[in-house]
Amino acid sequence: MEMQNHYHFMNLAINQAEIALQSGEIPVGAVLVRDGIIVCRAHNTTETHNNVTHHAEINIINEFSKLFGEKYLSETTLYVTLEPCPMCASALVWSKIPRIVFGAMDAHRGACGSRFHLHDHVSLNHKIEIISGIREQECEDLLKSFFNEKRKGER
């Protein structure tokens, strides 16, 4: 049953990534779940807000804090279409999130298992459980499509 839930919630994160894509953003989407219920949805808005920190994960943390008045994401699971970068992974460690489920690995900048391992770094006081590869192909396809179109436009 848990794997079925992972696929369901990742599908909703993919929906957020598609919204980002339609807005000209790098298609990364996320949903935050507590007790089996979605409490926040977000996607990249770096272009929209002209701010490099507006990644989907940071937007989720900010939205959660605003909605619930809490700084820690205890007892939640983040579903995100792309492995968090160092900035986002660090923020998620500080937010004390217990679990991250992501789709596509980021071999260049991933910080939750592929390039860096900030989620369980020995010097940090919080460790995050990582589950990767959920709907990986769909997540990768969205990103590849975006960057292929971007390259075509630069010619």
WOZIRA-V337731 format. One record per residue. RES is the residue in one small letter. SS is DSSP state (A for helix, B for strand, O for the rest). PSI is psi in whole degrees, -180 to 180 (* if undefined). Layout:
[[RES;SS;PSI] [RES;SS;PSI]]
//
This chain:
[[m;O;-38] [e;A;-42] [m;A;-39] [q;A;-40] [n;A;-41] [h;A;-44] [y;A;-40] [h;A;-50] [f;A;-33] [m;A;-35] [n;A;-39] [l;A;-34] [a;A;-40] [i;A;-39] [n;A;-40] [q;A;-39] [a;A;-37] [e;A;-35] [i;A;-43] [a;A;-46] [l;A;-45] [q;A;-22] [s;O;5] [g;O;15] [e;O;157] [i;O;127] [p;O;83] [v;O;128] [g;B;159] [a;B;151] [v;B;146] [l;B;129] [v;B;136] [r;B;127] [d;O;39] [g;O;8] [i;B;135] [i;B;126] [v;B;-22] [c;B;151] [r;B;146] [a;B;165] [h;B;172] [n;O;139] [t;O;31] [t;A;-39] [e;A;-44] [t;A;-43] [h;A;1] [n;O;48] [n;O;118] [v;O;-16] [t;O;-3] [h;O;52] [h;O;160] [a;A;-42] [e;A;-42] [i;A;-40] [n;A;-39] [i;A;-47] [i;A;-46] [n;A;-42] [e;A;-43] [f;A;-47] [s;A;-40] [k;A;-44] [l;A;-40] [f;A;-7] [g;O;28] [e;O;142] [k;O;-18] [y;O;137] [l;O;38] [s;O;147] [e;O;29] [t;O;164] [t;B;132] [l;B;128] [y;B;123] [v;B;142] [t;B;-21] [l;B;141] [e;O;130] [p;O;144] [c;B;174] [p;A;-40] [m;A;-49] [c;A;-42] [a;A;-42] [s;A;-45] [a;A;-38] [l;A;-36] [v;A;-48] [w;A;-28] [s;O;-5] [k;O;34] [i;O;137] [p;O;-29] [r;B;139] [i;B;132] [v;B;122] [f;B;162] [g;B;-78] [a;B;140] [m;O;153] [d;O;93] [a;O;-21] [h;O;-40] [r;O;6] [g;B;136] [a;O;17] [c;B;41] [g;O;-28] [s;O;-60] [r;O;-47] [f;O;167] [h;B;55] [l;A;-25] [h;A;-22] [d;A;30] [h;O;136] [v;O;-29] [s;O;-6] [l;O;153] [n;O;0] [h;O;137] [k;O;143] [i;O;132] [e;B;134] [i;B;133] [i;B;122] [s;B;165] [g;O;12] [i;O;118] [r;O;37] [e;A;-47] [q;A;-43] [e;A;-41] [c;A;-44] [e;A;-42] [d;A;-40] [l;A;-46] [l;A;-45] [k;A;-42] [s;A;-45] [f;A;-51] [f;A;-31] [n;A;-43] [e;A;-40] [k;A;-43] [r;A;-39] [k;A;-40] [g;A;-20] [e;O;-5] [r;O;*]]
//
